Structure formats: C-alpha cells, structure tokens
Amino acid sequence: MQMLRSGASMLVVLAACAVSTWAQQRSYTATTIGKHADEVLGVFVNDANTMVATCSLDETIKLWSLPDGKELRTLTGHTAQVNNLSFSGDDKQLASASHDRTIRIWDVQTGKVLQTLNGHNAEVIGVYYSPVEGSNIVASTSFDKTVKIWDAGLGLEAKTLRGHSMQTNNVAFSYDGKFIASCSDDRTVMIWSADLSKKEPVLTLTGHTAPVLTALYSFDSKYLATADERGVVKIWAMPSGELVRSINAHMDLVQDVAFAEDNKTLVTGSLDKTVKMWDIVTGQNLMTMNVGVEVWSLDLTSNAGLIVLGCADGSVRMLKESGSEAGRSNKGGR
C-alpha cells in the first residue's frame, strides 16, 4: 500500500508538471503584412511598440505601423544592401547600416536623411543607437574588423575600437547605456565601455565554436544573448561574463534574437525556417513555429504579443499571439 500511495503521489506530481509545462506554452498565428523586393536583413520595433522598421537587400528601408502592419513609407538613399537598423531611444531617429560603407541617420517623421556617417573602409554590418533617451551616440560594426562610436547629432566619429581579429558582425548597447557588445567571425564577443576615454575591451567572452552573428542585452542589462552560425545560443550573466546557459537552438545559423521586457523570454529565428521562444532561466522551449521560409531577422513588442519577421523571400511576416494585445508598455529603450 505504501508503494501504491507513493506511485499515486508520483503520478500527481508528474501530472502537475505536465499542466505547468503546457500552461507556459505560447501559441501564435502567422500573416504576411508586406514585401521588399529582396531578402529582409533587419527588423527593429520602436520603443513605443507603435512602429517597426525593416531593411533589405533591395537597398531600401520600410516603416510599418503596429499592431495593424500597415506600410507607412519607404526610405531610399543607400546605394547597396541595408544590413541593419536601430531606432533612437526617443523613437525620433533611425540609424541604418549598409554595404555602401555608410551609416545613415533618418528623421522618422519625414523620412529624410539627417546625417551620412562615413569612416568604415568596408561594409557596415551592425548599428545600434544608445537606448538612453536623448542620446545621439550610435555604435557600428563592419567587415573592417572595427567597432566605431559616432555622435549622430554632429555627424562625427567619436572613437574606433580595435580588438577583433576578423570581421565584426553585430553590435548592441546595454540598456543602461554603459556598455557595448560586439561579435565577430573570430568566435568571440567583446564588451566595451561606452566611456569615450576607454579603448580596450573590458571583457572578452569565448565559448562559441563558430562565427558569432548577433548579440543582444536584456532590458535590465543583466543578461547578454549571443548566437552563432551553428545555431547555438548562449546566455551570459552581465557584467561578470559568466556563461549561464548554452542552447542548441536551431539546425542552421541564427542571425537575430530578441528579448521580451520580462528579461527572461528570448525569441530566435534561423535559416532552418523556424522561430522559437525560450525561457532563458530554465532553458525551456516555449514555442516552435515552422514558417516555411528562412528567417534572417526579427523583433517583437514588449510582451512578445507580436513577433515581426524579416524573411529570405522578401516578405515581412507577423506572428500574433492568440488572445494577446500588442503590448504598449515602455520598453526602456531598444
């Protein structure tokens, strides 16, 4: 009898665990809201969750309203593919990085170019505005192996950071504005001080066994997510640099990741045609969706109620959570 009672108790525990796991799963429906003429390489949702910007191999940038996904305008001016983009902390400007070796600063309201930043001597791959509201500081990465810091208001280069031994792929500010993370084909992630007087990396993260394609801080700046060409995602504690978790997330390269405002929900997209959601604390997979096309880029609204995808077929797709509002709370900077 005791053994039977123990077995029954175990079944109850397992059932409770199953219910708990099921309750944490999230369900989305997919729609296509529009298209570029070629592959969509970058997606960025603004701080207010009211607009998303996309950029493409077709040399253009498009702005779309949220949550309805209406195309607002197309920005033209780059003379080669546009690789990445970033809204300023106040959502008034947009920075874009291009194969034409420039960063352009756009007025979001008018669509006009405010500044063209020249200084990289190879393709510009990553760009990120300081999320501190009112800041004009922009960071960029390039195939020239450098990270550059710019004063976008003045249109001037403020600092060049050297340390990577191969091309740098992407860059991100911590949301407190104190640090910058860059990642590279050299399989490292370097953490730099945003203090313009400092030029040496404060930390070098090693552990990836393939080129690292993207890096992104959580909104509380306590975690950094990085992803590589083999589909591996790593979570690091910041500012210590301790490796918290390594996830064999995808079967092909992961070019982009995005955090929700709860600082533990991470969304990843891959050329394996899937989008996945993870709890970085437990490592649990909360959602997997095969969207039928390679995913180059993604971003999401604060509560992950909407996930916007940039795809290899030129489409911009939206995943909407069943029964969810889009999420209008302030994200503390993107």
Number of C-alpha atoms within 10 A of each C-alpha: 6 7 8 9 10 11 12 12 12 12 12 12 12 12 12 12 12 11 11 11 13 11 10 13 14 15 16 17 11 16 13 13 15 15 19 23 13 18 23 32 26 28 28 26 27 26 23 21 22 18 22 26 27 31 31 27 21 19 22 21 27 20 22 21 16 21 19 12 20 13 17 12 16 15 17 14 12 21 14 18 24 30 26 28 28 29 28 27 24 17 23 14 21 23 27 29 30 27 20 18 23 25 31 23 26 20 15 19 10 10 18 15 17 17 17 17 20 15 14 22 14 18 21 30 27 30 30 26 30 28 28 20 14 12 16 18 22 25 29 29 29 28 21 19 23 25 30 20 23 22 16 24 13 13 17 16 18 16 18 16 16 14 14 22 14 18 21 31 27 29 28 29 29 26 23 14 20 14 20 26 27 30 33 28 20 19 21 23 28 20 24 22 18 20 12 11 9 12 15 13 19 13 15 16 16 13 11 20 13 18 22 29 25 26 29 26 27 22 23 15 19 16 25 23 22 27 30 26 23 18 24 21 24 21 23 19 16 18 14 10 17 12 16 15 15 18 16 11 24 23 15 18 24 28 26 28 25 24 27 19 20 14 17 16 21 22 24 25 33 26 22 18 19 21 25 18 24 21 16 22 12 9 17 15 20 19 17 18 16 12 18 11 17 21 30 22 30 29 28 29 31 26 21 26 21 25 23 28 30 30 30 21 15 20 20 25 21 24 21 21 18 12 9 13 14 21 19 15 13 14 22 18 23 28
